[in-house]
Amino acid sequence: MIKIQNVQGMDAAQYTELLRWLNDCLRASVASRSTQIEQKYQNWQRNYDGVPKQATRSRPFQGASNFMPQLIKMHTDILTARVTGLITATRPIWKPSSFLSTVKDADLIALARWMQWKSMYALNLPERVDMLVHGCFKAGTIVLKDNWVEEARFQVLSGSNGQIQEQAVTKAEVKLNVLPFEDFYPYPMTALTLDDTTIQFHRIRLTEYEVQERKQSGR
C-alpha cells in the first residue's frame, strides 16, 4: 500500500491519479522482479548456504551422505574480510587537499582527523562497508541508502540535592543503510543505473511497536 503525505498544491483528483500511477508502477516492478528474487536470488542464497539439492540421497545407496561443503560461503567471506580490511584499515581513510594556497596544512590535517572520527564512529563506516562488500560479492549488486535521522531522548540526571532532573537530548545525523536485495524495487526494470529509474521503491520492515507508533502519529 502506498500512502502520500503532506502533498501541497494538489487537489483530490490529482492526488487520486498520482496514487493510482504509483500503485501501477509498484505492481509492475514487483512482477518484473519476482523472477529475480524468487528464482535467481534464492538459488544464489541456497548455493551460498550449501543447501543440497536433494534432502535425502538415494545414490549410491539410500540415505547416503548428503554433506555439501560450503565452498562459496568460505571464499565469499574470506574475500569480504580482505577487501573490507583494505578499505577500513587504511590510515588516514580521508586525505583532503585544496587548490587554495591560503588553506594551511594544519587545517587539512584537522579536517582529516574530524572526517576519520565521523566515519568510524558517527557513520559506523567499518560495519557498513563490511555489509556493502559482502552483499556485492553475494548478489553482484548492492544499494546503499542514506537517511537523515532525528532522535530525541531523555537523560535522567541526579542533582546534588537528591532531586532527579530530566534533560532532553536531541541528535540529528546521517545513517547509512544497506538495503537487502529483495527489498528494493526500481522502476522501470529496464533501467541500467539508478539515475535512469523513474521511481525507487523500498520495502520497509517494521516491528509491531513501530507499526503502532506510526498509526498513533498518523504517519
SERO-4910 file (N, C-alpha, C, O; in steps of 0.05 Angstrom, whole numbers):
BEGIN
 pado doro    nc1    nc2    nc3   cac1   cac2   cac3    cc1    cc2    cc3    oc1    oc2    oc3
  Met    A     17    -24      0      0      0      0     18     25      0     38     26     14
  Ile    A     10     45    -16     25     70    -18      9     92     -5    -15     95    -10
  Lys    A     22    107     12      9    129     25     25    154     21     49    155     26
  Ile    A     13    175     11     26    200      5     19    220     27     -5    224     34
  Gln    A     39    234     38     34    253     59     43    281     51     62    285     36
  Asn    A     29    300     62     36    328     60     41    337     31     62    348     25
  Val    A     22    331     14     23    340    -14     10    367    -16    -14    369    -13
  Gln    A     26    387    -21     15    415    -22      9    422    -51     23    414    -70
  Gly    A    -12    438    -54    -19    447    -81    -31    426    -99    -29    428   -123
  Met    A    -43    405    -87    -54    383   -103    -83    378    -93    -88    374    -70
  Asp    A   -101    378   -113   -129    373   -105   -134    343   -103   -116    326   -108
  Ala    A   -159    335    -97   -165    307    -92   -162    290   -118   -154    267   -116
  Ala    A   -170    302   -141   -168    287   -166   -139    281   -173   -132    259   -181
  Gln    A   -122    301   -170    -93    297   -176    -81    277   -156    -64    261   -164
  Tyr    A    -89    279   -131    -79    260   -111    -86    232   -118    -70    214   -116
  Thr    A   -111    227   -126   -120    200   -133   -106    190   -158    -98    167   -159
  Glu    A   -102    207   -177    -88    199   -202    -59    192   -196    -48    173   -206
  Leu    A    -45    208   -179    -18    202   -172    -16    176   -156      3    160   -161
  Leu    A    -34    171   -138    -34    146   -123    -39    122   -141    -26    101   -137
  Arg    A    -57    125   -160    -62    103   -179    -37     97   -196    -30     74   -200
  Trp    A    -24    118   -205      0    114   -221     23    101   -206     37     84   -216
  Leu    A     26    109   -181     47     97   -164     41     68   -158     59     51   -159
  Asn    A     16     61   -153      9     33   -149     13     16   -174     22     -7   -172
  Asp    A      7     27   -197     12     12   -222     42      8   -226     50    -14   -234
  Cys    A     58     28   -220     87     25   -223     98      4   -203    116    -11   -210
  Leu    A     87      5   -179     97    -14   -159     89    -43   -167    106    -61   -164
  Arg    A     65    -47   -176     57    -74   -184     74    -84   -208     82   -107   -208
  Ala    A     80    -66   -227     97    -74   -249    125    -81   -240    137   -100   -251
  Ser    A    136    -65   -222    163    -70   -212    164    -96   -196    183   -112   -200
  Val    A    144   -102   -179    144   -126   -164    141   -151   -182    155   -171   -178
  Ala    A    124   -148   -202    120   -171   -221    145   -176   -237    152   -199   -242
  Ser    A    159   -155   -245    184   -159   -261    206   -170   -244    223   -185   -254
  Arg    A    207   -162   -219    230   -170   -202    225   -196   -187    243   -208   -176
  Ser    A    200   -206   -188    195   -231   -174    211   -254   -185    218   -273   -170
  Thr    A    216   -254   -211    232   -275   -223    260   -274   -212    272   -295   -207
  Gln    A    272   -251   -209    299   -248   -199    300   -258   -170    318   -272   -162
  Ile    A    280   -249   -154    281   -255   -125    274   -284   -119    287   -298   -104
  Glu    A    252   -293   -131    241   -320   -125    257   -342   -138    256   -365   -128
  Gln    A    272   -336   -159    286   -357   -172    317   -353   -170    330   -369   -156
  Lys    A    327   -332   -182    356   -329   -183    368   -323   -156    386   -337   -147
  Tyr    A    357   -303   -141    369   -295   -116    366   -318    -95    385   -322    -80
  Gln    A    343   -331    -94    340   -353    -75    359   -376    -81    369   -390    -63
  Asn    A    364   -381   -107    383   -402   -115    411   -394   -106    427   -410    -97
  Trp    A    418   -368   -110    444   -358   -101    447   -362    -71    468   -370    -62
  Gln    A    426   -356    -56    427   -358    -27    430   -387    -19    445   -393      0
  Arg    A    416   -405    -32    419   -434    -26    447   -444    -32    458   -460    -17
  Asn    A    458   -435    -54    486   -443    -61    505   -432    -40    525   -445    -33
  Tyr    A    500   -407    -31    518   -395    -11    516   -411     16    536   -415     29
  Asp    A    492   -419     23    488   -434     48    496   -464     45    497   -478     66
  Gly    A    501   -473     21    508   -501     17    485   -520     21    489   -542     32
  Val    A    461   -512     13    438   -529     16    438   -550     -6    440   -543    -30
  Pro    A    437   -576      0    437   -597    -21    412   -596    -37    390   -589    -27
  Lys    A    414   -604    -62    391   -604    -80    371   -625    -72    347   -622    -76
  Gln    A    381   -647    -60    363   -669    -52    364   -671    -21    386   -671     -9
  Ala    A    341   -672     -9    340   -674     20    351   -701     30    365   -703     50
  Thr    A    345   -722     15    355   -749     21    366   -762     -5    352   -764    -25
  Arg    A    391   -770     -4    403   -782    -27    396   -812    -29    395   -826     -9
  Ser    A    393   -820    -54    387   -849    -59    410   -862    -74    409   -886    -79
  Arg    A    431   -847    -81    454   -858    -95    479   -850    -81    481   -827    -71
  Pro    A    499   -867    -79    500   -895    -89    483   -914    -74    480   -937    -82
  Phe    A    471   -905    -51    453   -922    -36    434   -904    -21    440   -880    -17
  Gln    A    411   -914    -12    391   -899      2    402   -888     29    413   -903     45
  Gly    A    399   -862     33    408   -849     57    438   -844     58    450   -842     79
  Ala    A    451   -842     34    479   -836     32    485   -808     43    467   -791     45
  Ser    A    510   -803     49    518   -778     60    510   -755     41    515   -756     17
  Asn    A    498   -734     52    488   -712     36    503   -686     43    492   -664     40
  Phe    A    528   -689     52    543   -666     61    551   -649     37    561   -659     17
  Met    A    547   -622     40    554   -603     19    574   -584     31    567   -568     48
  Pro    A    599   -584     22    619   -565     32    611   -537     23    605   -532     -1
  Gln    A    612   -518     41    604   -491     35    627   -475     23    637   -456     36
  Leu    A    635   -483      0    658   -471    -13    652   -442    -21    669   -424    -18
  Ile    A    628   -437    -32    621   -410    -40    621   -391    -16    632   -369    -17
  Lys    A    610   -400      7    609   -384     31    637   -379     42    643   -357     50
  Met    A    654   -399     41    682   -396     51    697   -375     35    709   -357     46
  His    A    696   -378      8    711   -359     -8    699   -331     -7    713   -311     -8
  Thr    A    672   -329     -6    659   -303     -5    666   -288     21    673   -265     20
  Asp    A    665   -302     43    670   -290     69    700   -282     72    706   -261     82
  Ile    A    718   -299     61    746   -292     63    753   -268     45    767   -250     54
  Leu    A    742   -267     21    746   -245      3    734   -219     15    746   -198     12
  Thr    A    711   -221     28    698   -198     40    716   -187     62    720   -163     64
  Ala    A    727   -204     79    745   -195    101    770   -181     90    778   -161    101
  Arg    A    781   -192     69    805   -180     57    800   -152     46    814   -133     51
  Val    A    778   -150     30    772   -124     17    763   -104     38    772    -81     37
  Thr    A    747   -112     58    739    -94     79    763    -84     95    764    -61    102
  Gly    A    781   -102    101    805    -94    115    822    -74    100    833    -56    112
  Leu    A    824    -78     74    840    -59     57    827    -31     58    842    -11     57
  Ile    A    801    -30     59    787     -4     58    788     10     85    795     34     87
  Thr    A    781     -5    106    777      8    133    803      9    149    805     26    167
  Ala    A    823     -7    142    848     -7    157    867     15    148    887     20    161
  Thr    A    861     27    126    878     49    116    877     73    134    855     82    142
  Arg    A    900     84    142    901    107    159    919    128    147    942    123    140
  Pro    A    908    153    143    880    160    148    863    151    125    872    148    102
  Ile    A    837    147    131    818    140    109    815    163     90    814    158     65
  Trp    A    813    187    100    810    210     83    835    227     84    848    230    104
  Lys    A    842    238     61    865    256     59    857    280     42    862    281     18
  Pro    A    844    300     55    834    323     40    857    340     30    878    341     41
  Ser    A    851    354      8    871    372     -4    855    396    -15    831    396    -17
  Ser    A    870    417    -21    857    442    -31    875    455    -51    900    454    -50
  Phe    A    862    468    -71    876    483    -91    883    511    -82    899    525    -94
  Leu    A    871    519    -59    876    546    -49    901    547    -33    905    530    -15
  Ser    A    918    566    -38    943    568    -24    939    579      4    957    577     21
  Thr    A    916    591      9    911    603     36    903    581     57    904    587     81
  Val    A    897    557     47    889    536     66    915    524     77    932    514     62
  Lys    A    918    524    103    942    514    116    941    483    118    920    471    119
  Asp    A    965    472    120    967    442    123    955    434    150    943    412    152
  Ala    A    958    450    170    947    443    197    916    441    195    904    424    209
  Asp    A    904    458    179    875    457    176    866    432    162    846    420    169
  Leu    A    882    424    142    875    399    127    879    375    145    863    356    143
  Ile    A    899    375    161    904    353    180    881    351    200    871    329    206
  Ala    A    872    374    210    850    374    229    824    365    216    808    350    228
  Leu    A    820    372    190    797    363    175    798    333    171    777    320    173
  Ala    A    821    323    165    824    294    161    818    278    187    805    257    186
  Arg    A    827    289    210    821    276    235    791    277    241    780    257    252
  Trp    A    778    299    235    749    301    240    734    281    222    715    268    231
  Met    A    742    280    197    729    261    178    733    232    187    716    215    184
  Gln    A    757    227    198    763    200    207    745    192    230    733    170    231
  Trp    A    742    211    250    724    205    273    695    202    264    681    185    273
  Lys    A    687    220    245    659    219    236    653    193    221    632    181    224
  Ser    A    672    183    206    668    158    191    668    134    209    652    116    205
  Met    A    686    133    228    690    109    244    668    107    265    660     84    272
  Tyr    A    658    129    276    640    128    299    612    138    293    593    124    299
  Ala    A    610    161    281    583    172    275    569    156    253    546    150    255
  Leu    A    584    150    231    572    136    209    575    105    211    563     90    196
  Asn    A    591     96    231    596     68    234    605     55    208    594     35    199
  Leu    A    625     68    195    633     60    169    644     31    166    637     18    147
  Pro    A    660     21    186    670     -6    182    648    -27    179    650    -45    162
  Glu    A    628    -25    196    606    -45    194    590    -42    168    583    -62    156
  Arg    A    586    -17    159    571    -12    135    587    -22    110    576    -33     92
  Val    A    613    -17    111    630    -26     88    630    -56     87    629    -68     65
  Asp    A    631    -70    110    631    -99    111    605   -109     99    605   -128     83
  Met    A    582    -98    106    556   -106     95    555   -100     65    544   -116     50
  Leu    A    565    -78     57    564    -70     29    581    -89     12    571    -98     -9
  Val    A    606    -94     20    623   -111      5    612   -140      4    613   -153    -17
  His    A    602   -149     27    592   -176     28    567   -179     10    564   -200     -4
  Gly    A    550   -159     10    526   -160     -7    533   -160    -36    520   -173    -53
  Cys    A    554   -145    -44    563   -144    -72    573   -170    -81    568   -179   -103
  Phe    A    589   -184    -64    600   -210    -72    578   -231    -73    581   -250    -89
  Lys    A    557   -229    -57    537   -249    -57    517   -245    -80    511   -265    -94
  Ala    A    508   -221    -85    487   -216   -105    497   -201   -130    482   -199   -149
  Gly    A    521   -192   -129    532   -177   -152    525   -148   -153    535   -133   -169
  Thr    A    507   -139   -135    499   -111   -134    489   -105   -106    481   -123    -91
  Ile    A    490    -80    -98    480    -72    -72    471    -43    -74    480    -27    -91
  Val    A    452    -36    -57    441     -9    -56    446      3    -28    439     -9     -8
  Leu    A    458     26    -28    464     40     -3    447     64     -1    446     81    -19
  Lys    A    432     67     21    413     88     25    421    105     50    426     93     71
  Asp    A    422    131     46    429    148     69    404    163     78    390    175     62
  Asn    A    398    162    104    375    175    115    384    196    135    404    192    150
  Trp    A    369    218    136    374    238    157    356    232    180    331    235    178
  Val    A    367    223    202    352    213    225    354    233    248    376    242    255
  Glu    A    331    239    259    330    257    282    318    241    305    296    230    304
  Glu    A    333    240    327    325    225    351    324    244    375    341    262    377
  Ala    A    305    239    392    302    254    417    300    235    440    283    216    440
  Arg    A    316    238    460    316    221    484    317    238    509    325    261    508
  Phe    A    310    226    531    311    239    556    333    227    573    335    202    576
  Gln    A    350    245    583    372    236    600    366    244    629    360    267    636
  Val    A    367    224    647    360    228    675    385    235    690    405    220    689
  Leu    A    385    258    704    408    268    719    400    270    749    378    277    756
  Ser    A    419    263    765    415    265    794    430    289    805    455    291    802
  Gly    A    415    308    817    428    332    827    440    327    854    437    307    867
  Ser    A    455    348    863    469    346    889    450    345    912    456    335    934
  Asn    A    426    357    909    406    358    930    388    333    930    369    332    945
  Gly    A    394    313    914    379    289    913    356    289    895    342    269    892
  Gln    A    351    311    881    329    313    862    337    301    835    360    303    827
  Ile    A    318    290    821    322    279    795    312    298    774    290    308    775
  Gln    A    329    303    754    323    321    732    323    306    706    339    288    701
  Glu    A    305    314    688    304    302    662    313    323    641    303    346    641
  Gln    A    331    315    624    342    333    604    338    321    577    347    298    572
  Ala    A    326    336    559    321    326    532    347    328    515    359    349    514
  Val    A    354    306    502    378    305    486    369    298    457    358    277    453
  Thr    A    374    315    439    367    311    411    392    306    394    414    317    400
  Lys    A    389    288    375    412    282    357    401    279    329    381    266    324
  Ala    A    415    291    311    409    290    282    434    283    267    454    297    269
  Glu    A    432    262    251    456    253    236    447    237    212    424    229    210
  Val    A    467    231    195    462    214    172    467    185    180    487    179    193
  Lys    A    449    168    172    451    139    178    451    124    152    433    126    136
  Leu    A    472    109    148    475     93    123    462     66    127    467     52    147
  Asn    A    446     58    108    432     32    109    438     17     83    435     28     61
  Val    A    446     -8     86    449    -26     63    423    -40     59    415    -57     75
  Leu    A    410    -35     36    384    -47     31    386    -76     22    403    -82      5
  Pro    A    371    -94     33    371   -121     24    362   -123     -5    346   -107    -15
  Phe    A    374   -142    -19    368   -145    -48    339   -149    -53    328   -138    -73
  Glu    A    324   -163    -36    296   -169    -40    278   -147    -32    253   -150    -35
  Asp    A    288   -125    -21    271   -103    -11    273    -78    -29    261    -58    -22
  Phe    A    287    -80    -51    290    -56    -68    277    -62    -95    283    -82   -108
  Tyr    A    259    -44   -103    244    -47   -128    247    -22   -146    232     -3   -141
  Pro    A    265    -22   -165    267      1   -183    246     -1   -205    237    -22   -213
  Tyr    A    239     22   -216    220     24   -238    231     44   -258    237     67   -250
  Pro    A    233     38   -284    227     12   -295    251     -8   -292    273      0   -286
  Met    A    245    -34   -295    266    -54   -292    287    -53   -314    308    -65   -312
  Thr    A    281    -39   -336    300    -38   -358    322    -17   -353    341    -16   -368
  Ala    A    320     -2   -331    340     18   -325    366      5   -318    367    -15   -303
  Leu    A    388     16   -329    414      4   -323    428     17   -299    444      4   -286
  Thr    A    420     41   -292    431     55   -269    408     67   -253    386     69   -262
  Leu    A    415     75   -228    394     88   -212    385    115   -223    363    123   -220
  Asp    A    403    128   -238    396    154   -250    376    150   -272    361    169   -279
  Asp    A    375    126   -284    355    121   -305    328    113   -295    309    111   -311
  Thr    A    325    108   -269    300     99   -258    281    123   -254    290    145   -249
  Thr    A    255    118   -257    235    138   -252    227    138   -222    224    159   -210
  Ile    A    225    114   -210    217    111   -182    235     90   -170    242     70   -184
  Gln    A    241     93   -145    256     72   -130    239     65   -105    237     81    -86
  Phe    A    228     42   -105    212     33    -82    229     17    -62    246      1    -70
  His    A    225     23    -37    240      9    -16    220     -3      4    204     12     16
  Arg    A    220    -29      6    202    -42     25    214    -41     53    236    -50     58
  Ile    A    199    -30     71    208    -25     99    196    -47    116    172    -53    115
  Arg    A    212    -59    133    203    -79    152    202    -67    180    223    -58    190
  Leu    A    179    -67    191    174    -54    217    166    -75    238    154    -95    232
  Thr    A    174    -69    262    165    -85    285    136    -77    292    125    -57    283
  Glu    A    124    -93    309     96    -87    318     95    -60    332     76    -45    329
  Tyr    A    115    -54    348    115    -29    363    118     -5    343    104     15    346
  Glu    A    135     -8    323    138     13    303    112     18    287    106     41    281
  Val    A     98     -3    281     73      0    267     52     15    284     39     33    274
  Gln    A     50      7    309     32     21    327     39     50    331     22     68    332
  Glu    A     65     56    333     74     83    336     68    100    312     61    124    314
  Arg    A     70     88    288     64    103    264     34    108    261     25    129    252
  Lys    A     18     89    270    -11     93    269    -19    116    288    -36    132    281
  Gln    A     -8    116    312    -15    137    331     -6    165    322    -19    184    328
  Ser    A     17    166    309     27    192    300     16    200    273     20    223    265
  Gly    A      1    182    259    -12    189    234      7    187    210      0    197    189
  Arg    A     30    175    214     49    173    191     41    150    173     54    145    153
***
